[in-house]
Amino acid sequence: MEDETLNFPPVNKALGRTPLIRTRLVASDYLRFENACRLEGKTMAEVAREGLCYYLDAREALVNNANEKGLAKLIRSQTERLAGLLVRIATDLGMIIYLMYRHMVDSERDEVMRKAKDWSVKRLRYKLAGEEAELKQSVNEQRKTEESN
């Protein structure tokens, strides 16, 4: 939907008036409207204003919901794409490890693979600890900035 520019008549600031909207209702709807206003203890203008705002809010919510659904679909497709890439990477890595393992000396290969695994886990823990510290620092800085504003 294109952005529509509304051309309201100029507001008379001295009188504090806003643009006027007029409409017609069939007799039965008018009676229902009049009865609803009386039950609410509000003027027709108040109820009409509330109803119109309710309609506009609901309409905006529908548009936002449609946009969120589109975003969710995009995120889902990108997640599936990343999952596919991870599967391919894991498969390739498995082939490389298999080839390395098969070409090692039989008496050493299990020990070499155990050491490689231990080293990888240790390296990953070290890397994650550093990234976690950076993330905590970044969050704390952001929080301080927000508190000072």
Residue frames as qw, qx, qy, qz and C-alpha x, y, z in Angstrom:
[[0.000, 0.891, 0.454, 0.000, 0.00, 0.00, 0.00],
 [0.405, 0.485, -0.026, 0.775, 1.37, 3.39, -0.93],
 [0.252, -0.380, -0.449, 0.768, 1.85, 6.09, 1.66],
 [0.061, 0.738, 0.523, 0.422, -1.11, 8.38, 1.29],
 [0.192, -0.010, -0.256, 0.947, -0.76, 12.03, 2.22],
 [0.060, -0.722, -0.687, 0.054, -3.89, 13.42, 3.78],
 [0.148, 0.305, 0.070, 0.938, -4.71, 17.02, 3.01],
 [0.216, -0.648, -0.661, 0.310, -6.64, 18.24, 6.01],
 [0.058, 0.869, 0.178, 0.457, -8.05, 21.71, 6.03],
 [0.279, 0.395, -0.474, 0.736, -5.99, 24.03, 8.21],
 [0.448, -0.520, -0.671, 0.279, -6.78, 23.81, 11.91],
 [0.112, -0.807, -0.059, -0.576, -8.21, 26.97, 13.39],
 [0.523, 0.028, -0.621, 0.584, -5.85, 27.23, 16.36],
 [0.187, -0.261, 0.249, -0.914, -7.80, 30.06, 17.91],
 [0.763, -0.189, -0.050, -0.616, -10.87, 27.83, 18.17],
 [0.337, -0.368, 0.855, -0.146, -8.88, 24.62, 18.71],
 [0.840, 0.286, 0.215, -0.409, -10.90, 22.80, 16.09],
 [0.350, -0.271, 0.825, 0.352, -9.79, 19.80, 14.14],
 [0.289, 0.093, -0.647, -0.699, -11.05, 18.54, 10.77],
 [0.651, 0.084, 0.416, -0.629, -14.65, 17.33, 10.70],
 [0.051, 0.051, -0.942, -0.328, -15.70, 13.92, 9.39],
 [0.622, 0.122, 0.193, -0.749, -19.29, 13.34, 8.32],
 [0.072, 0.036, -0.967, -0.243, -21.11, 10.11, 7.54],
 [0.662, -0.107, -0.103, -0.735, -24.58, 8.71, 7.16],
 [0.135, -0.079, 0.967, -0.201, -26.11, 5.66, 8.84],
 [0.408, -0.343, -0.698, -0.479, -29.22, 3.68, 8.08],
 [0.508, -0.580, 0.021, -0.637, -31.92, 4.23, 10.70],
 [0.920, -0.330, -0.209, -0.031, -31.39, 0.90, 12.48],
 [0.717, 0.120, -0.281, 0.627, -27.63, 1.49, 12.80],
 [0.002, -0.552, 0.134, -0.823, -28.25, 5.05, 13.99],
 [0.705, -0.552, -0.066, -0.440, -30.57, 3.78, 16.73],
 [0.919, -0.165, -0.235, 0.271, -28.03, 1.15, 17.80],
 [0.488, 0.341, -0.218, 0.773, -25.31, 3.82, 17.85],
 [0.277, -0.605, 0.051, -0.745, -27.48, 6.23, 19.84],
 [0.855, -0.457, -0.143, -0.200, -28.33, 3.48, 22.34],
 [0.834, 0.019, -0.256, 0.489, -24.66, 2.50, 22.73],
 [0.218, 0.482, -0.189, 0.827, -23.71, 6.13, 23.40],
 [0.546, -0.596, -0.011, -0.588, -26.43, 6.45, 26.01],
 [0.932, -0.303, -0.193, 0.048, -25.33, 3.21, 27.73],
 [0.706, 0.143, -0.215, 0.660, -21.70, 4.39, 27.74],
 [0.272, -0.860, -0.254, 0.349, -22.69, 7.84, 28.97],
 [0.395, -0.304, 0.339, 0.798, -20.70, 9.45, 26.18],
 [0.411, 0.644, -0.020, -0.645, -21.48, 11.81, 23.35],
 [0.867, 0.451, 0.213, -0.014, -21.85, 10.51, 19.84],
 [0.377, 0.845, -0.363, 0.108, -18.68, 12.33, 18.88],
 [0.361, -0.616, 0.682, -0.161, -16.70, 10.59, 21.66],
 [0.808, 0.022, 0.582, -0.090, -17.93, 7.12, 20.72],
 [0.738, 0.673, 0.050, 0.010, -17.41, 7.76, 17.00],
 [0.135, 0.844, -0.508, 0.109, -13.87, 9.02, 17.68],
 [0.534, -0.421, 0.720, -0.137, -13.08, 5.96, 19.84],
 [0.853, 0.282, 0.429, -0.094, -14.57, 3.62, 17.22],
 [0.594, 0.788, -0.154, 0.035, -12.61, 5.19, 14.41],
 [0.063, -0.751, 0.643, -0.140, -9.37, 5.05, 16.40],
 [0.727, -0.176, 0.647, -0.149, -10.09, 1.42, 17.31],
 [0.830, 0.517, 0.207, -0.037, -10.59, 0.61, 13.63],
 [0.392, 0.841, -0.359, 0.101, -7.38, 2.39, 12.62],
 [0.354, -0.603, 0.696, -0.161, -5.38, 0.63, 15.37],
 [0.825, 0.054, 0.552, -0.109, -6.76, -2.77, 14.32],
 [0.728, 0.686, 0.015, 0.004, -5.94, -2.05, 10.68],
 [0.132, 0.819, -0.543, 0.133, -2.36, -1.05, 11.55],
 [0.600, -0.379, 0.686, -0.161, -2.04, -4.21, 13.64],
 [0.881, 0.335, 0.330, -0.056, -3.06, -6.29, 10.61],
 [0.536, 0.800, -0.245, 0.112, -0.45, -4.58, 8.44],
 [0.169, -0.717, 0.646, -0.202, 2.22, -5.02, 11.13],
 [0.796, -0.131, 0.570, -0.159, 1.23, -8.66, 11.55],
 [0.835, 0.542, 0.093, 0.024, 1.61, -9.22, 7.80],
 [0.286, 0.827, -0.446, 0.188, 5.05, -7.57, 7.91],
 [0.463, -0.536, 0.669, -0.225, 6.06, -9.75, 10.88],
 [0.905, 0.142, 0.390, -0.095, 4.92, -12.88, 9.04],
 [0.680, 0.708, -0.152, 0.115, 7.07, -11.90, 6.08],
 [0.016, -0.767, 0.587, -0.259, 10.04, -11.31, 8.35],
 [0.720, -0.294, 0.590, -0.217, 9.45, -14.63, 10.11],
 [0.903, 0.391, 0.174, -0.016, 9.38, -16.39, 6.73],
 [0.446, 0.793, -0.361, 0.206, 12.64, -14.72, 5.72],
 [0.315, -0.637, 0.646, -0.278, 14.31, -15.66, 9.02],
 [0.873, -0.038, 0.456, -0.168, 13.07, -19.25, 8.67],
 [0.828, 0.555, -0.020, 0.077, 14.47, -19.56, 5.12],
 [0.227, 0.788, -0.500, 0.279, 17.82, -18.10, 6.19],
 [0.581, -0.467, 0.605, -0.278, 17.92, -20.46, 9.19],
 [0.933, 0.186, 0.302, -0.065, 17.26, -23.43, 6.91],
 [0.617, 0.731, -0.238, 0.169, 19.99, -22.21, 4.56],
 [0.096, -0.727, 0.607, -0.308, 22.49, -21.94, 7.44],
 [0.792, -0.229, 0.521, -0.223, 21.49, -25.39, 8.71],
 [0.895, 0.440, 0.074, 0.025, 22.14, -26.81, 5.24],
 [0.370, 0.783, -0.425, 0.265, 25.55, -25.14, 5.13],
 [0.433, -0.585, 0.613, -0.309, 26.40, -26.56, 8.56],
 [0.927, 0.042, 0.354, -0.114, 25.47, -30.06, 7.39],
 [0.755, 0.621, -0.132, 0.163, 27.74, -29.70, 4.35],
 [0.054, 0.778, -0.530, 0.333, 30.59, -28.38, 6.49],
 [0.674, -0.399, 0.560, -0.269, 30.18, -31.22, 9.00],
 [0.945, 0.271, 0.182, -0.021, 30.16, -33.78, 6.17],
 [0.563, 0.726, -0.297, 0.260, 33.31, -32.33, 4.61],
 [0.221, -0.702, 0.574, -0.359, 35.03, -32.18, 7.99],
 [0.863, -0.179, 0.426, -0.204, 34.07, -35.79, 8.67],
 [0.880, 0.460, -0.023, 0.114, 35.61, -36.85, 5.36],
 [0.277, 0.779, -0.447, 0.341, 38.83, -34.98, 6.12],
 [0.503, -0.548, 0.578, -0.335, 39.09, -36.53, 9.58],
 [0.953, 0.071, 0.273, -0.112, 38.40, -39.98, 8.16],
 [0.742, 0.609, -0.188, 0.208, 41.09, -39.59, 5.49],
 [0.011, 0.749, -0.541, 0.383, 43.61, -38.32, 8.04],
 [0.715, -0.378, 0.495, -0.316, 42.79, -41.12, 10.46],
 [0.960, 0.228, 0.156, -0.033, 43.07, -43.85, 7.79],
 [0.659, 0.637, -0.241, 0.319, 46.47, -42.55, 6.65],
 [0.286, -0.768, 0.481, -0.313, 48.01, -42.37, 10.12],
 [0.314, 0.285, -0.890, 0.165, 50.19, -45.05, 11.60],
 [0.655, -0.393, -0.583, -0.276, 47.89, -47.61, 13.24],
 [0.611, -0.288, -0.559, 0.481, 49.69, -47.54, 16.59],
 [0.222, -0.120, -0.212, 0.944, 49.52, -43.72, 16.92],
 [0.126, -0.389, -0.474, -0.780, 46.23, -42.66, 15.37],
 [0.468, -0.669, -0.572, -0.082, 43.92, -43.14, 18.39],
 [0.507, -0.506, -0.246, 0.653, 46.28, -41.17, 20.64],
 [0.205, 0.029, 0.252, 0.945, 46.73, -38.41, 18.06],
 [0.243, -0.526, -0.560, -0.592, 42.95, -38.09, 17.58],
 [0.518, -0.661, -0.501, 0.208, 42.39, -37.95, 21.38],
 [0.422, -0.356, -0.072, 0.831, 45.01, -35.20, 21.74],
 [0.052, 0.233, 0.415, 0.878, 43.51, -33.27, 18.82],
 [0.367, -0.650, -0.588, -0.310, 40.06, -33.47, 20.41],
 [0.533, -0.607, -0.360, 0.468, 41.36, -32.37, 23.83],
 [0.328, -0.158, 0.118, 0.924, 43.25, -29.46, 22.24],
 [0.081, -0.412, -0.527, -0.739, 40.17, -28.41, 20.22],
 [0.442, -0.710, -0.546, -0.054, 37.91, -28.43, 23.29],
 [0.508, -0.502, -0.192, 0.673, 40.48, -26.46, 25.30],
 [0.217, 0.039, 0.296, 0.929, 40.88, -23.90, 22.48],
 [0.210, -0.559, -0.588, -0.545, 37.12, -23.53, 22.09],
 [0.486, -0.704, -0.462, 0.234, 36.63, -22.93, 25.83],
 [0.427, -0.343, -0.003, 0.837, 39.37, -20.28, 25.74],
 [0.065, 0.228, 0.447, 0.863, 37.83, -18.56, 22.70],
 [0.328, -0.648, -0.606, -0.324, 34.31, -18.64, 24.14],
 [0.487, -0.615, -0.370, 0.497, 35.50, -17.25, 27.47],
 [0.285, -0.182, 0.145, 0.930, 37.11, -14.30, 25.65],
 [0.120, -0.359, -0.550, -0.744, 34.03, -13.67, 23.50],
 [0.421, -0.664, -0.618, -0.006, 31.76, -13.95, 26.53],
 [0.415, -0.500, -0.226, 0.726, 33.85, -11.37, 28.40],
 [0.110, 0.014, 0.330, 0.937, 33.68, -9.01, 25.40],
 [0.264, -0.511, -0.658, -0.486, 29.92, -9.51, 25.17],
 [0.447, -0.657, -0.522, 0.310, 29.44, -8.79, 28.89],
 [0.321, -0.342, -0.018, 0.883, 31.53, -5.64, 28.59],
 [0.025, -0.212, -0.503, -0.838, 29.53, -4.49, 25.57],
 [0.361, -0.623, -0.659, -0.216, 26.23, -5.09, 27.38],
 [0.449, -0.593, -0.370, 0.557, 27.45, -3.21, 30.47],
 [0.212, -0.148, 0.180, 0.949, 28.58, -0.25, 28.34],
 [0.174, -0.404, -0.606, -0.663, 25.22, -0.17, 26.56],
 [0.434, -0.655, -0.612, 0.091, 23.39, -0.30, 29.92],
 [0.379, -0.460, -0.186, 0.781, 25.48, 2.60, 31.27],
 [0.066, 0.075, 0.384, 0.918, 24.75, 4.63, 28.14],
 [0.307, -0.531, -0.658, -0.436, 21.00, 3.99, 28.47],
 [0.468, -0.630, -0.510, 0.352, 21.03, 4.88, 32.18],
 [0.312, -0.315, -0.025, 0.896, 22.84, 8.17, 31.54],
 [0.089, -0.234, -0.483, -0.839, 20.24, 9.19, 28.93]]
